[in-house]
Amino acid sequence: MKKFILPLLVLLLVGSLFAVESAPSEVVGYVKYECVTGLNLVALPMVQGYTYASDIATAYPGMFDAISYWDADNQVWAAAVDLGGFWDPDFEVIPGNGLWINALTPFSFYSIGDMPAVNASYNLVNGLNMIMIPLNRSDLALAGDLGMEMGNIDAISYWDNASQVWAAAVDLGGFWDPDFATSIGMPLWVNAFTPGTWPSRNAPNVLKKANK
């Protein structure tokens, strides 16, 4: 993964770079996720005006046929599916959400928009939770760094697009194995053994079914 701080105009010149890129600037920034055919885990680090999952689908016509979020309360994936021009059941999205998309072809997924006024935080439940490394936490370079800070989790997983499997670092009593690199904007699945809020309470990761 590579991290960059760039304005939107530079994005137009470097869009072909292969990486997950973080690019906050004073006005606008972007994070790029390279998607393969199949399931891909992406996030929405920037404030870009999406209200529903269908808004994201409209921005990428024909690129994917399902978009899912992790329903932590019920411990299940919930999906909006393309039903030939409309997405059902649609759901609300907010900056900081992690999303699983089923891509029909390889493509670059961008979160492009304003820097969030308040960085993402997450209300954790007992069990599996989806989070994203906030844009102001470049100090979290390894999964183990995150695990030691959070304190109430025993496993951290990322989705390996190439292999189409989850890969996990597990707490082995003070060290995490196999540890892996993390970066801002990276979506992760964490297993919490007590409820809590990380890193603060000012931007809970809430997704709701749309009432349209």
C-alpha positions as CSV (number, residue, x, y, z in Angstrom):
1,M,0.0,0.0,0.0
2,K,1.1,3.5,-0.7
3,K,-0.1,6.7,1.0
4,F,-0.2,10.1,-0.8
5,I,-1.5,13.5,0.1
6,L,-2.6,15.1,-3.1
7,P,-5.3,17.5,-4.5
8,L,-7.9,16.3,-6.8
9,L,-6.2,17.8,-9.9
10,V,-3.2,15.5,-9.3
11,L,-5.6,12.6,-9.0
12,L,-6.4,13.0,-12.7
13,L,-2.7,12.6,-13.5
14,V,-2.0,9.6,-11.4
15,G,-5.2,7.6,-11.6
16,S,-3.3,4.7,-13.1
17,L,-1.2,4.1,-10.0
18,F,-1.7,0.6,-8.5
19,A,-2.2,1.0,-4.8
20,V,-4.6,1.8,-2.0
21,E,-3.9,5.6,-1.8
22,S,-4.8,8.1,0.8
23,A,-4.9,11.7,-0.5
24,P,-6.4,14.2,1.9
25,S,-5.7,17.8,1.0
26,E,-7.0,21.1,2.4
27,V,-10.0,21.1,0.1
28,V,-10.5,17.6,-1.4
29,G,-8.8,14.2,-1.3
30,Y,-9.2,10.6,-2.4
31,V,-8.5,7.1,-1.4
32,K,-8.2,4.5,-4.2
33,Y,-8.9,0.7,-3.8
34,E,-8.0,-1.6,-6.6
35,C,-10.8,-4.2,-7.1
36,V,-10.6,-7.6,-8.7
37,T,-13.4,-9.6,-10.2
38,G,-15.1,-11.1,-7.2
39,L,-15.5,-9.8,-3.6
40,N,-13.6,-6.7,-2.5
41,L,-13.5,-4.8,0.7
42,V,-13.5,-1.0,0.3
43,A,-14.3,2.0,2.5
44,L,-15.6,5.6,2.4
45,P,-13.0,7.7,4.1
46,M,-13.9,11.0,2.3
47,V,-17.1,13.0,2.6
48,Q,-18.5,12.8,-1.0
49,G,-22.2,13.1,-0.8
50,Y,-23.3,9.4,-0.9
51,T,-26.5,8.8,1.0
52,Y,-27.4,5.3,0.0
53,A,-25.7,2.3,-1.4
54,S,-27.5,2.8,-4.6
55,D,-25.7,6.2,-5.0
56,I,-22.4,4.4,-5.0
57,A,-23.7,1.9,-7.6
58,T,-24.9,4.8,-9.8
59,A,-21.3,6.2,-9.7
60,Y,-20.0,2.9,-11.0
61,P,-22.5,1.6,-13.5
62,G,-22.1,-2.1,-14.4
63,M,-19.0,-2.5,-12.2
64,F,-20.6,-4.6,-9.5
65,D,-23.9,-6.4,-8.8
66,A,-24.0,-6.4,-5.0
67,I,-22.9,-4.2,-2.2
68,S,-22.9,-5.3,1.4
69,Y,-22.3,-4.0,4.9
70,W,-21.6,-5.9,8.1
71,D,-24.6,-5.8,10.5
72,A,-22.8,-6.1,13.8
73,D,-25.9,-6.2,15.9
74,N,-27.1,-9.4,14.1
75,Q,-23.6,-10.6,13.1
76,V,-24.5,-11.1,9.4
77,W,-23.8,-9.4,6.1
78,A,-26.7,-7.5,4.6
79,A,-26.6,-6.8,0.9
80,A,-28.3,-4.5,-1.6
81,V,-28.5,-6.3,-5.0
82,D,-28.9,-4.9,-8.5
83,L,-32.4,-5.8,-9.7
84,G,-32.1,-4.4,-13.1
85,G,-31.8,-0.7,-12.5
86,F,-32.7,-0.4,-8.8
87,W,-31.0,-1.8,-5.7
88,D,-32.9,-3.7,-3.0
89,P,-32.9,-3.6,-0.1
90,D,-31.1,-0.2,-0.3
91,F,-29.3,1.1,2.9
92,E,-27.8,4.3,4.1
93,V,-24.1,4.9,4.1
94,I,-21.9,7.4,5.9
95,P,-18.2,8.4,5.8
96,G,-16.1,5.8,7.5
97,N,-18.2,2.8,6.5
98,G,-16.5,-0.4,5.2
99,L,-18.3,-2.1,2.4
100,W,-18.0,-5.4,0.6
101,I,-18.7,-5.3,-3.2
102,N,-19.0,-8.1,-5.7
103,A,-17.2,-6.7,-8.8
104,L,-18.0,-8.0,-12.3
105,T,-14.7,-6.8,-13.7
106,P,-11.5,-5.3,-12.3
107,F,-11.8,-1.5,-11.6
108,S,-10.5,1.2,-9.3
109,F,-12.9,2.3,-6.6
110,Y,-12.3,5.9,-5.4
111,S,-13.5,7.7,-2.3
112,I,-13.2,11.3,-3.5
113,G,-14.4,14.3,-1.5
114,D,-13.8,16.6,1.4
115,M,-11.8,15.7,4.4
116,P,-14.2,14.7,7.3
117,A,-14.6,17.4,9.9
118,V,-14.5,14.7,12.5
119,N,-12.6,11.5,11.9
120,A,-14.4,8.2,12.0
121,S,-15.1,6.3,15.2
122,Y,-16.9,3.0,15.8
123,N,-19.3,1.6,18.4
124,L,-18.2,-2.0,18.9
125,V,-20.4,-4.8,20.0
126,N,-19.3,-8.2,21.4
127,G,-18.3,-10.2,18.3
128,L,-17.2,-9.1,14.8
129,N,-17.2,-5.4,13.8
130,M,-16.2,-3.5,10.7
131,I,-14.0,-0.5,11.1
132,M,-11.7,1.6,9.0
133,I,-8.3,3.1,10.0
134,P,-9.2,6.8,10.4
135,L,-7.4,9.3,8.2
136,N,-5.6,10.9,11.1
137,R,-4.1,7.6,12.4
138,S,-1.1,7.0,10.2
139,D,0.7,6.0,13.4
140,L,-1.1,2.6,13.2
141,A,1.3,0.9,10.8
142,L,0.6,-2.7,11.9
143,A,-2.4,-4.7,12.9
144,G,-0.6,-5.3,16.2
145,D,-0.5,-1.5,16.9
146,L,-4.2,-1.4,16.4
147,G,-4.8,-4.4,18.6
148,M,-2.7,-3.1,21.5
149,E,-4.4,0.3,21.4
150,M,-8.0,-1.1,21.2
151,G,-7.4,-3.6,24.0
152,N,-10.7,-5.3,23.8
153,I,-10.2,-7.3,20.6
154,D,-8.4,-10.6,20.0
155,A,-8.4,-10.9,16.2
156,I,-8.0,-8.4,13.3
157,S,-8.8,-9.5,9.7
158,Y,-8.4,-8.0,6.2
159,W,-9.9,-9.3,3.0
160,D,-7.3,-10.6,0.6
161,N,-8.8,-9.7,-2.8
162,A,-6.3,-11.8,-4.8
163,S,-7.0,-15.0,-2.8
164,Q,-10.6,-14.2,-2.0
165,V,-10.1,-15.1,1.7
166,W,-10.0,-13.4,5.1
167,A,-6.5,-13.2,6.6
168,A,-6.2,-12.6,10.3
169,A,-3.7,-11.5,13.0
170,V,-4.5,-13.0,16.4
171,D,-3.5,-11.9,19.8
172,L,-1.1,-14.4,21.3
173,G,-0.7,-12.8,24.7
174,G,1.0,-9.6,24.0
175,F,2.0,-10.0,20.3
176,W,0.0,-10.4,17.2
177,D,0.6,-13.2,14.7
178,P,0.8,-13.2,11.7
179,D,1.0,-9.4,11.9
180,F,0.3,-7.4,8.8
181,A,0.8,-3.8,7.6
182,T,-2.1,-1.3,7.9
183,S,-2.7,2.2,6.5
184,I,-5.2,5.0,6.8
185,G,-8.4,4.3,4.9
186,M,-8.0,0.5,5.3
187,P,-11.2,-1.4,6.2
188,L,-10.8,-4.2,8.8
189,W,-12.9,-6.8,10.6
190,V,-12.2,-6.9,14.3
191,N,-13.4,-9.4,16.9
192,A,-14.3,-7.6,20.2
193,F,-14.8,-9.5,23.5
194,T,-16.3,-6.4,25.2
195,P,-18.4,-3.5,23.9
196,G,-16.6,-0.1,23.4
197,T,-16.1,2.9,21.2
198,W,-12.9,3.4,19.2
199,P,-11.3,5.8,19.0
200,S,-14.1,8.2,20.2
201,R,-17.8,8.6,20.3
202,N,-18.2,11.4,17.7
203,A,-18.8,9.5,14.5
204,P,-20.5,6.1,15.1
205,N,-20.4,3.6,12.2
206,V,-24.1,3.2,11.6
207,L,-25.7,1.8,8.5
208,K,-29.5,1.7,8.2
209,K,-31.9,0.2,5.7
210,A,-33.3,3.0,3.5
211,N,-36.9,3.9,3.8
212,K,-37.6,5.0,0.2
